[in-house]
Amino acid sequence: MSTLAHVFEAGGLATVALGSIGAHILRTAPPRGLWGDFPLGRPLGKPNDAEFQHRVLAHAFSLLSSPEPVVEKFSETIDDDGTETMSCTLPPRHDPNLHPAVDEANGLRPAYDRAVAKLGNRVGAGRAVAADDIGAAVQSFVDVASGTPWKEAGIPGIPARVAQDIRGYYETAALALAEHAPAAWAGTRWFFESTEAGRSIVAARKAMADSGEKHGLWFYITPGDM
């Protein structure tokens, strides 16, 4: 982002970079930057809080008048204590012949489609696994958790990337089922702690680690040590 900002500035377009990690925005040194001490992925702070977001944007736009490089910190902080989990009721089982994780993923498709219709087709852009293929991707992690080597399980890509796409599918579907916008990471905690697919991915990660696979192949399948 900061590199692109310098390119735009060289072309005569003033820029302000927004970031949620102070050390990162200082190290990358954009021409102008605003650091918001907010949960990662929420550069404007609070979802559905237009007044708060406008304050962030007003501060950012005020930096455009600076003729010199500048990085400032937004005055308000938002904490994520790491404990909140999204409240989301999963649909009932439909096909008892499928693994529970696969049946669960298939059952979420109507909710996923509703969320995409509301949020726009930009949801899912750039994903390695299309919504139609999520069930098969979940099954591949189920197989790894059961002892199948990951290269033989049919994971459709780099394991960490595929796991991220499955989680994105679930969290998108959850937006249509939950009654409120979740706190940062609450959706992620819900996925890994409360869904069959999330638990299967955690089990597959452990199976890969226990089988001696390279650290980089399994470690990033989940955030941190989930």
N, C-alpha and C positions, 0 to 999 in steps of 0.2 A: 504494500500500500504506500509506504513512504517513498519507495523508488518511483512509483507511478506519479506520486505527487510532485516530485522534482521534475519529471518529464513534462507534466502539465504546466508547471510554473515556467519552465524554459520556453514553453509555447505561448506564454502570456496569460494563462488561466490560474487565478488564485485558488488555493486549496486549503482545506483544514482536514487533518486526519483525526478520526475518533478511535480511541483504544481503551481496553479494559484492563490492560496490564501495564503498570507504570514503567517498569524496567524495560519492557519491550519497546514502548513508544519513545522512551528516552534514547535507547540504544540505536534505533533505526533513524532517529533524527529527521522527522518530516519538516518541511518549511514552517508549518504551523500545526500544532497538535493539541488536542484536548483529551486528557486522561480522566475518565470517569471510573471511580473505584466501585464498579458494578460487577455482578456475576458475569463470567465469560460468555460472550455471545449476545449480550444485551447492551450495546453501546449507548442506547438512549435511556437506559435505566429500567423504568417500570412499564410492563405491558399494560395497555389500555388506560394509561394515565397521561392524557394529552398535555395537561398543565405541566407535569414534571418534564416530559419530553421536550416541550417548547422551551423550558428553562435551559435544558442542555443545549438545544440548537441555538438559542439566543447567545449563550456563552461562546459556542463554537463560531458563530458568524461574527461575533465581536472581534475575534482574532484576525479577521481578514484585513483589518485596518493597520495591523502591525507591519512595518516595512522590514523588520528584522526577524530571523528565525525565533520562534517562541513555542514553548510547550507549557501549558497550564493544567492544573488539576481542578476538576469540578468540585464545588464546595460541599456537596452532599454525598454520603456514602450509603451503599445498599449492601447489607450482609446476607450471606447465605450460610446458615449455621450447619448445613449438611445433614439435617435430620428430617426435613419435610418430604413426604412422599405424596405424589398426586393421588387423589381419590378418584378411581375410575372403575366402574363395574364392567367386567368382561362379558361378552355374549355367552350363552350356554353352549355346551358341546352339541355338535350337529352330526358328525360322522364317527361313530365309535370304532370304525375300522382303521382310522388314521391315528397316528401318534398324537397325544393331546396337544403338543406344541404346534403341530401342523394344522390340526383341526382348529385350534385357537387362531392361528394366523389367517386361515381362510375365513373364519367367522368375522374377522375384523374388516374384511374388505368393504362391506357397505358403509361402515363408519369412515374408512379411509377415503372412499369416493366422495362422501359428503364433505369431508374436510377439504379435499382438493377442489371441489366445486366452489366452496366458500373462499378459499385462500387463493385460488388461481392455479393454472397449470405449471407455474414456476416451481411448485412443490414437487420434489422428486427429480428436478433437472440435475443432470450430471451423475446420477446414481448408476452404479454398475449393475444393480439388480432391479428389473422392472417390477411393478406391483403384481403382475400376473405370475411372476416367478418366485415370489417370496416364500410360498409354501414349500417349494422344492429346495430352496436355499436353507430354510429351517430344518428340513429333513436331513440335509447334509451335515449339519452340526449335531443333530440327534445321533446320526451314525458315528460321527467322530467320538462323541461322548460314550458310545457303546463299544468303542474299541477299534473302529475302522480307521486306518491311516488316512490323514486328511487328504492326501493326494488321490486316494481311491474313493473318497466319499462324495465326489462330485461338487465340492464347493466351487461356485462359479466365479472364481477370481481370488485375489489376495484375501485370506481369512479375515483380517482386521477390517478391510474395506467392506466385505460382504456383511459382516456382523454389524457394522455401522449402518448399512443400508436397511437391514432388518429392523434395527432399533429406530431408525428414522421413520419407517413405515408404521411401526407401532405408536410412536409418539405423535405422528400426524393423525392416525386414527383416534387416538385418545383425545385430541382436541375437539372431536365431534361428540365424545361421550362424557367428558368432564364438564362440570358446571362452571368452571372458572379457569383463568389462565394460570398454569402452574408456576411456582417459584422456579428459579433456575436450578437445574439438575434434578428437580422433583420428578420430572417425567423419566429421566434416566434411572433414578433409583426405583421408580415404580416398575420399569421394564425388567430390570435385573432381579428385583426382589419379589415381584408379584405375578409375573407371567411365566408360563411354561417355556416359551421360546427363550426368554432371558435366562432362566435357570439352565436350559439346555446348552446355551452358548457358554455360560460360566463352566459347566461340566466339560464341554468340549475343550475349552482353554486349559483346564487342569489336565485333561487326558493328553493333550499335546505336550504340555510341560513335562508330565510324568514319563512320556515316551522318548524324551530327549530331543525333541525338535528344537531348532534354533530359537533363541530367546526372542528375536525380532518377529518371528512368525506367530507366536502365541501371546506374547505379553500385551500387545496393543489391541487384542480382540475386545477387551473391556477397558474402561477408564481406570487407571491406577490398579489397585489391588482388589477390585470388586470380585 
